[in-house]
Amino acid sequence: MLRNFISNFNIIPKRFAGHSKWSNIRHIKAQQDGKRSILFTKLSRQIKVAVTEGGSVDPDKNLKLSQVIQQCKRFNMPTATWQNILKTCQTDKSNLKLYMLDIKGPGNCIVLCELLTSNLHHMKQTIAAQLKKTKSKYMDGAGVHSFNEKGLIQAENSSLSSKSQEEQLEIATEHAIETNSEEVIQIDDNVFQFTCNKDAFLQTQNLLEKAGYKILDAGIDYVPHQLQNLNETDFELYAKLMKKLEDLPEVVRLFDNVAES
């Protein structure tokens, strides 16, 4: 039965995490800046988004918020920290809303930029200045159709340390099938990235933990249907654009379809 299932299952050997070279750059940056701090910043933004979308600071009345708080607890964010963020959301009268901008970047790559702002017009003008400098422009909704929303879970299983990489991936593949994952990638010794349907995101994490994995990072991301190769000049412009966007406090998340080179 397992053999029949594997024929339709995506198994990818060891490589860098993520879907683009920029993901690799950010991965290295995360190690340098402190993974814990970056993870907490990411979770803080997710709380604000969940409150904005769900319209309530009560987890019992806001399913998305409840799921984010579960993630906060999973990654040991202090209770006082996420409770203070909720208090801030409760008193914030700035009418924040969540928006997704799609951008055609250098070399015809696509960038998705998720914003949390009370003034979309101002933000679009701010970003437009950077688009002109990097051979980029807005796509007005067409770009998002080049992506699927998927749950991405990076997890470590130290019990596999005595196994060869081939054996590690074989065992991780069995665990992926048992946890309703669609794809597994080995990104380091004992460390794997599992891809799952976004609706099975929390369930898959729970099943992986029961199978002996420690969750290192997890989120529902936009995964591109196809990757776009860039030449060196276009990649430099792309990296410049991503850095400028990432520095904007209103930017919640960034996704792209740029291939590793």
N, C-alpha and C positions, 0 to 999 in steps of 0.2 A: 504493500500500500504506500509506504514511504517512497519507494522508487518511482511509482507512477506519479506521485504528487510532485516530486523533484523535477520531472520533465517540464512542468509548467512554472517552475519556481526560479527566481533570479538569484544566482550565486555569483558574487564578485570577489575576487581575491584581494589581498592586501593592497591598499592605496591610501592616499591622503583622504581625510574626511571632507565631506561637502560636495557640492556640485560645480564648483568653479575655482579658478586659481585665486580669485579674491577671497573665497572661503578659506583657502589655505593661509593666505596672508593674515586674515583675521584670527585664524586658529593660533598662529604663532604669536600674534599681538596679545591674544587672550592669555597665553602662557606668561608673557612678560608682564602684563598689567595686573595679573591676579585673577584667576578664573572665578573665584568666589565673588569678588566685587562685580564683575561683569554679569555673572549669572543673576545676582540680586537686582541689578539694574534692569535686566531683561524681565524678571518677574514683576518688578515694580510697574513697568510699563504695561505688562499684561493685565495687572490688576486694574489699572486706570481704563484700559480698553474694555475689559469685561464689565466694569461699572457703567461705562458710557453706553455700551451696546445693550446691556441687560436692564439698565435703568434703576438698579437697586444696589445698595451696599450690604444687603442681607444675603448671605450665601444660600440660605434656605429658599429664597425667592429668585435667585439668579444662578442658573445652572452653570454658566460659563465661569462666573466668579468662584463658585464652589470648586470647580475643576482646577482653577489657577491656585487657589489656596491649598488644595491637596498637593500641588507641585511645590509650593512654598514649604510645606511641612516635609515633603520628601527630600528636599535639598537643604533642610535645616535652617531656613531663614527664621530668625528670632520672631516669636509671636508678636512682640511689641512693635517690630518693624512693619509687618504687613497690616497690623491693626492701625498704626499711625497713618499709613497710606490710605486706608479706608476712611479714616476721619478727615483727612485732607480732601478726599473725593466728595465726602458728604457736605463739606463747607464751601467747596469750589463752585462759584456761580458764573464761571467763564463760558459756559455752554459749549464745552469741548465736543467735537464730533470726530468720528473715524473716517478717513478717506484713503482710497488707493489710487495712486497716480501711476500710469504706465508710460515708460519712456523708451524711445528708440535711441540707443546709445551708439558709440563709435563702432564701425564695422557691422552695423545692423544688429547688434546685440539688443536684448530687451532687459530692462531693469524695472522691477516693481518697487514702488516706494510707498510704504504705509505711514500715514500721518495721523496725529492726534492734535487737532487745532480748532480754535474758535474763529479763525479767519483764513479760509481756504484761498481766497483771492490773493491776499498778501503773500501767503506761502508759495503759491504758484508763480507769482512775480519774482520772489526771492530765488526760487529754484531755476526759473527761466534764465536768469543771468548766468548761472553755471552751465546750463545746457548749451548756450551759445558758444561758450569757451571750449566745449568738449565735443563738438560735432554731433549734438544730440537734440532731440525734440520730443514734445508730448505726442502720445499716440491716441489719446481720447477714447480709451476703453478696449482697443483691439488687442493689446499685448497680454492681458490677463488670461486670454483664451489659449495661450501657449504654455500654460502651467496647470498642474493639478495640485490640490491641497492634500498633503500626506503627513502622517505622523512620523517623525524621525527621532529615534532613540539611540543614544550612544551608551553602551553598557559594558562593564568589565566583569569577567569571570576568572578570578585568580586560581580557581581549581584546575584550570586548563594549562597552567604554566609548564607542567612537565611534558605536555604533548607537543608534537611537531605542528608547524603552522597548518599543514594539510589536515591533520587530525583535528586541530582546533576549529577550522572552518567547517569540517564535516559535522562535528558535534553541534556547533552553532547553527548549522543549517537545520538539523533535527529540532533544535529548540525554537528556531524561527517558525517552523511549520506548526509546532505545538502551541505557539503563542499567537497564531493568526497573523504573522508577519508576511509581507509580500516579497521582501528582498532582504538579503543580509550582505554586508560588506565588512571585511576585516580591515581595520584601520591601524592596528598596532597589535603587539603580542597581547593576547587575552582580551582585546578591546574590539568591539564590533558595533556597526551601525545597523539597526533594524528599521525597515520602512514598513509602515502599516497603514490601513485605512484610517482616516481621521476619526471616524466614529468608534474605532476600536482602540484609540490612543491610550486611555487610562487602563483598560483591561489588559492590553499587551504589556504595559509596564509592570502591572501587578503579577502577571504570569511569569515574566522574566525574572522578577525578584524571587518568586517561589522556586524558580529553576536555578537560583544561586548567583544571579547577576546583581551587580551594584550599578544603579543608574547614574551616569556621569553627566548627561545632558539630555534634554528632551523638549520637543516643541512641535507644533503643527506648522509646517512650512509649505511654501509654494515650490513645487518641484517641476522643472522644465520638461516638456515633451522631448525636445531635442536640444543639443548643445551647439553653440556658435563659436567657431574658431576665430581668433583675432590675430592680426599681425602685431609686431612689436610696437609700432606707432599707435595703433588703435588701442592696444592694451594699456599703454601709458595714459592715454586720455581717459579710458574707462576707469582705471585705478584712481585717477585724480577726481573724477566725478563721484565715485563711490565714497571717497574720503570726505569730500565737501558735503555730501548728503548725510553721511554718518555723523558729522559734527553738528548737525542741526538738532536742537533738543526736541523739536516737534516730530522728528522721524522716529517711528516705533521699530520698524523692521525694513530690511532691504533684501530683495531676491533678484537673481539674474540667471541668464542661460549661457554664460560664458564658459567655454571648455577649458580644462586644464591644458597647459602647454609644457 
